[in-house]
């Protein structure tokens, strides 16, 4: 009530299609997250020459990010379920925005490793937070497409990063400027997040018509209502282990391309500029995979398919097809290599949209952050191991790395479709949906 007039404040006008405005925010969060992290990869040919890093040195810097990212995925997922989506995401983005700016102060191997360590800690909330927000705001029939929009920000940000980083570097002559530009994007995004995002239960601009479309428990009482779910509880479910093992095997594929593709091209004999800019093709095709898989999956659900069946058919089609990457060993054509890796990331992101959707399909919203955090930590552990092995192997040849990358995605797809199944209420805590 207004103390001066004694009147109740006028209700704020609802925002039409509010949930899609929120998913747009999540898209830009992922976009900025990946611009931050991929700026290092895009500038790696220049930084490697300036600081005299070996491939093993570069692998250690990449793994400094992965160590904290792996640990914090588990902790942040749990934290999101405790403090809520708005505060959890908002604070994490502000933190890694500051860290990204501090990268401009790095002067060599040790300082790059330190700032990358803290960047990984801050960015760990991206996937658990985005999936949790979508579980609160979208019904099952729209969820896969919403995840596709959110997840495509990762690929679009990765595709934009080399152009932004190289353009800023060429314009200013200083690599530090590229990291400052990435930090500025995060600062502007944070303002929009705090102004727009609230849970469905408390959002002042949510219309009654849209509230009726949202997941009933979330719209009625808030996504974080009910007993909090701990790690011990979710680890008792086979479905959690399926997500963890599947992502342990599959996630390193993305990071191999995201972090190592420019150096792979340099080993093929291409220039530093062509190698740095080569990331555009696999990164730009990746969001096409997000939208293709998310749109097809949602269309199948609209046509009467069960969500589980719609997700599984995409996983078992796209996963094995990533073996196309083995063809990279048979050609030295720059444009053919870009096409091969472009299809590989398209197929990977078909799977990626599914594995980010699966926790929201299988688990109640109050457990999604915790499950996503554990799956993300497992993915990080797989990436840590493979990054170290890639660094060692690539000193001699990328060939064994490419061969392994052509096999593991098919194994991961089989794990996902066989282990991530559920019946409603299965288990003592009743946190599983029918899937």
N, C-alpha and C positions, 0 to 999 in steps of 0.2 A: 504494500500500500504506500502511496506517495504521502509523506509526512506533511507536505505543504497543503495539498488539496484534499486529503482524506480519501482519494479515489484509488481503486486498484489500477495498476499499470495496464495499458492496452496490450492484448496478446500480440506477439510478433507474427507477422505474416509467414505462413508456411512456405518452404522452398519446394517447388515441384520437382519430383524425381530426386529427392535429396540423396538417396543411396548412391546414385550415379555421380553426383558431385563428390561424394566421399570417396568413391573408387577412383575418381580422377585425381584427388589428393594423394591417394595411395600410389597411383601410377607415377606421379612426379616425385614422391618420396623414393621409390625404387630407381627412378631415372637419376636423381642426384646422388643416391648411394653408390651407384655404379660409375658415375662420372668421377666421384671421389676416388674410388679404388682403382679404376682403370687408367687414370691419368699416369700412374707409375708405369703400367704396362705399355701404354702408348709411347711414353718417353724413354722406355728401357734401352733402345738402341743408342740414344744420345747419352743417357746417364751412364750406361755401361762403358762407353768410350771415355767420358769425362772423368769418371772415378776409377777406371781400370778394373771393374768387377769381372770376375770369372762367372760362368754359368752357375757354379756352386754357390758363389757369393750371392748372386741374384736369388737363387732358390732359398737361401737362409733369410733374406729380406722378405720374400713372399711368405715364408713360413712364420715369420714374426707376427704378421697379420693373422695367419691361420691359427696359431696357438691361442691367442686371446679370443678370436672369433669362435673357435671350437668350444672353449670353456664357457664363454659368455652366452652362447646359444642356449645351453642348458639352464644357466642361471636366469637369463633374461626371459626365457619362456615361462619359467615359474613365476618370476616377478610380475610379468604381464597379467597372469591370472590372479595375482594378489592385489596389485595397485590399480589395475584397469588399463584399458587400451590407450586412453587419451594421455594420461601422465606418462605411461611407459614409453610410448613412441615419441612424444614431444620432448622429453628430457634426453632420450638417446640421440635424436637428431641434433639438438643443440650441442651436445657433447662432441659428436664426431665432426660437426662443423668447425668447432674451435680447433680440434686436432688437425683437421685438414689444412687449416690456415697455418698451423705450426710447422707443417712439412716444409714450408718455405725457409725455415731456419736450419734444416738439416745440412750437414757439411760432409757427410761420408757414410760409410757402411754402418757404423754403430748408431749414429743419430737417425738414419733412415730406418733402421731396425726398430728403434724405440718408438718413433712416431707411428710406424705401421702397426706395431703392437697395440697401441692405444686406439688407433683407427679401427682395428678389428674388434676391439671390445665395444666401441660405440655402435658399430654398424650391425652388430649381432641381432638387434631387435627387428631388423627389416622384415624378414620372412615370417617369424612367429607373429609379429605385430600385425602385418598385413593380412595374414590368414585369419587371425583372431577377429580383426575388424570386419572382415567379410562374413565370418560365421555369425556375427551379431546383426549384420545389416542385410543379408541376402537369403532368400529361400532357396531350397535345394535346386530348383529348376533353373535358377539364374546364377548359381554359385560358381560353376566352372567358367562361365564367360567372364564373371567379375574377377575371378582369379587370373584369367588370361590378360585382362586389362592391367591389373596390378603387376603381374609378373613381366609383362612386356616392357615395363619401365626399365627393368634390369638390362634387357637386350638393347633397347633404344639408347639408354645411357651409355652402354658399352660401345655402341656404334658411333655415338656422338663424341665420346671422349677423345679418340685420336684426332678428329678434326678440330675440336676445341683446343686440345693441348698443343698440337703442332702449330695451329694458327696463332695461338697466343705466344708460343715460343718463337716462331718466326718473326712476329710483329715486335716483340719486346727484346728478344735476344736473351731472355732469362727464363729458365725452366721454372723458377719459383713462382712466376706470375700465373702459370697454369693452375697451380694448387690454390692460389688465392681466389681465382675466378670460381673454381669448384666450391670453395667455402662460401662465397657470396651467394651462390644459388641456394645453399642450405639455409642461410639466414633468412632469405625472402620466403622460402617455403614454410619455415617455422611460424611466421606470423599468420599465414593462412590456416595452418593446422589449429593453433590455439583459438582462432576466431570461429572456425566452422565445426570442429569435431566434438561431439558428445555421444554418449551411449544412446541407443534408441529410447530407453526409459526416461531419460532426462533432457532430450534434445528439444530446445524451445521452438525450432522451426520445422518439426516433423508433423505432417498432416495426418489426420485420422485415417484417411484412405490408404496412405502408404504404410502406416503402422499396422494395418490389417494384413498387409502382404508379408510382413517380416516374420522370422521365426518366433513362434508364439511365446516361448519362455523368455526370450530376449526382449521382445517388445513389451511384455507385461511387467517384468520384474528386473530387467537389466541382465546383460550377458554374464555378469560376474556373480549373480545370485546363487545361493546354495552353498553347500559345504565345499571348501577348497580341496582340490585334488593334488596329492603329492606325487613325487617321483616313484616311491615304492608302489603306489596304487597302479599307476599306468604301466609300470614295468611288469606287472603281473598279467598283462594282456598280450597275446600273440600278435595282435595287430600293431602294437607299438614296436615290437621287435621286427616285424616285417618292414615297417617304415624306416627303422634305423638301419637295418642291413641293406635294404634297397638303396637308400641314399648314400651309405658308405661306399657302395659299388658304383653308383651312377654319377654323383656330384663331381668327382675328380675329372670326368670327361669335360665338363664345362670349364673348369679352372685350367685344364691343360690348354684349351684353345684361348681362353681369356688372357692368361699370363704368358704363354709360351709361343703363340702363333707368330708374333713379329720376329722372334729369335729363330724359329723354325724356317721362316722365309729367308732370313739372313744366311742361314746355313745352306740354303738352296742357291745362294749366290746373288740375291737381289739387294738393291741399295738400301741404306738406312731409311730414307724417306718412303720408298715403296713398301718396305717391311713394316714400318710404323703405321702407315695408312691402310695396309692390307686388312687390318681388323674390321674395316667397315663392312665387308661382305658377310662374314659369318655373324657379326653382331646385328646387322640390319635384317638378315633373314630370320633371326631368332624370334622376333615378335610375331612374324607370320605363323610360326609354329604355335605360339601361344593362342592366337586368335583362331587358327584352324582347329586346334584340338578343343579349345574352350567352346567355340561355336558348335562344332560337330557334337561334342558331348552333351551340351545343353539341348540341341535339336533332338538328339536321340531320347533324352529324358522327356521332352515335350511330346514325343511320339509314343510314349508309354514304356520305354525301357526303364529298368531299375537303374539308379545312379551307378551302382557297382558294376553292372554289365557294360554301361556306356564308358566308364573309365577304363575298364580292363581291355576292351577291344582296341582302344587307342594305344595303351601301353604295349600290348603284344604285337602291334603293327609297327609302331615307331621305334621301339627299343632295338629289335634286331636289325632294322634298316640302317642304324648308325654305323654298321660295319663298312659302309661305303668309304669311310675315312681311310681304309687300307689302300685305296686306289692312289692316295697321295704319294705312295712310295714308288709309283710307276710313271710319274710325270715330273717334268721340270717347267711346265708351262705355268706362268704366273696366274693367268686368268682361269685356267682349269683348276688350279689349286684353290683359288678363291671360291669357285663353284662347288668343289667337293666339300670344303669346310663349311660353306654356306648351307648346303643340304644337311650336313651333320648337326649344325646348331638348330636348324629348323626341326629336325627329328627330336633332338634333345629337349627342346622347349615344348614339343607336344607332350613328352613324358613329364617335363617339369611342371606344366600346368596341372597334370593329373596328380603328381605327388604332393603339390601344395593344396590341392582340393581334397585329397583323401582324408586328412585328419578332420576337416570340417564335415565330411560326409559320415565318418565312422564314430566320432566322439562328440559328446555334448560340449557346448561352447565353453563351459567352465573348466574343461580339461584340455582345450585345443592348444593354448599357449604352452602348457607343460609338455604335451606330446610333440609339438613342433620344435620346442627347444631341444628335447632329447634327440629327435631325428636330425636336427641341424648340427648338434654336437657330434653325432656319429658321422655325418657327412664331412664335418670339419676334420675329424680324425682320419678319414680316408684320404682327404685332400692333403693333409699334413704328410702322411706317409708317401703318397704318390709324388708330391712336389719334391720331397727329398730324393726319391728314386729317379725322378725325371732329371733333376739337376746333375746327379751322378752319371746317369746314362747318356745324357745329351752332350757331355764333354767329348764323348766318342761318336755317338750317332743318335738321331731321333728315331731310327727304325724300330727298335723294340718297344718304344713308347707308343708309336702309332699302332703297332700290332696289338698291344694290350688294350688300347682304346677302342679297337674294332670288336673286341670280344666281350668286355665286361658289361656294356649296356644291355645286351640280351639276357645275361644272367640276372641283372638287376630287375628287368621286367618280369621275369619268371617269379622272383621273390615277391614283388609287389602283388601280382595277381593271385598267388597261392596263399599268402599269409595274411593279407589285409582284407578279411571278410568278417562279417559280424551279424549277430541276431540282436534285435532290440532288447535292451536291458541285460544282455549277457554279462555275467559277473556280479559279484555281491554289491558293487557300488552303482550298478545300473547306469553307467556313463556311456554305454555304447548305443548307437542308433542302429536300426536295421539297414543293412547295406548289401 
